[in-house]
């Protein structure tokens, strides 16, 4: 598997907003509970939103440059045995974020992804 240029973090706007000032994002409650930050590839993103965020508004997708994460980025088997990117070692530096975009997920789990997701 070749490492993609970008991976994606789904966050609530409320949890991410302070990071714009502080320069680092410590993640969502599930990240703290699991001991690492959850990410998805472009191919995994839609299903992650469908399964874990149905009916939610006020979300933001963070496009993160994998090259900026170094050895703390680990690919581990998760849903259906697929390899998912996980970030160990603490908070995500906002300097690694290429772009951010708002997203809302319908009650049935469907959503419109930003065009820039690739």
C-alpha positions in Angstrom: 0.0 0.0 0.0 1.4 3.4 -0.9 0.8 6.2 1.6 -1.7 8.8 0.3 -0.7 12.5 0.3 -3.7 13.4 2.5 -5.7 11.7 5.1 -8.9 13.1 6.7 -10.0 13.8 10.3 -13.6 14.4 11.1 -14.2 16.8 14.0 -16.9 18.8 15.4 -16.5 22.5 14.8 -16.8 23.1 18.6 -13.9 20.7 19.4 -11.7 22.0 16.6 -12.3 25.8 16.9 -9.8 26.3 19.8 -7.0 24.6 17.7 -7.1 27.4 15.2 -5.6 29.7 18.0 -3.5 27.2 19.9 -1.9 25.5 16.9 -2.7 21.9 18.0 -5.8 19.7 18.1 -6.1 16.9 20.6 -9.0 15.2 18.9 -12.5 14.0 19.6 -13.5 12.1 22.8 -13.1 8.7 21.0 -9.5 9.6 20.2 -8.7 10.2 23.9 -10.5 7.0 24.9 -8.7 4.9 22.3 -5.2 6.5 22.8 -4.7 7.6 19.3 -6.3 9.9 16.7 -8.6 8.3 14.1 -8.3 9.3 10.5 -9.7 8.0 7.2 -8.4 7.9 3.7 -10.4 9.5 0.9 -11.9 6.1 0.0 -12.9 5.4 3.7 -14.2 8.9 4.5 -17.8 8.6 3.2 -18.4 5.3 5.1 -16.9 6.7 8.3 -19.3 9.6 8.2 -22.2 7.3 7.5 -21.4 4.9 10.3 -20.3 7.3 13.0 -21.8 10.7 12.3 -25.4 10.2 11.0 -27.7 13.2 11.5 -24.8 15.4 12.6 -24.2 19.0 11.6 -21.5 21.3 12.6 -18.7 19.0 11.5 -15.5 19.9 9.8 -13.2 17.7 7.6 -9.5 18.3 8.1 -7.3 17.3 5.2 -3.9 16.4 6.8 -0.6 15.9 5.0 0.7 12.5 5.9 4.3 13.6 5.2 4.0 16.0 8.2 3.1 13.3 10.6 6.3 11.3 10.7 6.6 7.9 12.5 3.6 8.6 14.8 1.3 7.8 11.9 0.5 4.1 12.0 -1.7 2.1 9.6 -3.7 -0.5 11.5 -6.4 -3.0 10.5 -9.9 -1.8 11.6 -13.3 -1.9 10.0 -13.5 -5.0 7.8 -9.8 -5.6 8.1 -9.0 -2.4 6.1 -5.9 -0.4 7.1 -6.8 2.9 8.7 -4.4 5.7 9.6 -4.0 6.3 13.3 -1.9 9.1 14.9 -0.1 8.3 18.1 2.0 10.6 20.2 -0.3 13.4 21.2 -2.0 16.3 19.4 -2.2 17.1 15.7 -0.3 20.2 14.8 -2.5 22.5 12.8 0.5 23.2 10.5 -0.1 19.7 9.1 -3.6 20.6 7.9 -3.7 21.4 4.2 -7.4 22.6 4.3 -10.6 22.3 6.2 -14.2 22.2 5.0 -17.6 22.0 6.7 -19.7 18.9 6.3 -23.1 17.8 7.5 -24.4 14.2 7.5 -28.1 13.4 6.8 -30.0 11.2 9.2 -29.6 8.2 6.8 -25.8 8.8 6.8 -25.5 10.3 3.3 -23.5 13.5 2.8 -21.9 15.6 0.1 -18.1 15.5 0.4 -16.0 18.5 -0.5 -14.7 18.4 -4.1 -11.1 18.6 -2.8 -11.3 15.1 -1.2 -9.0 12.9 -3.3 
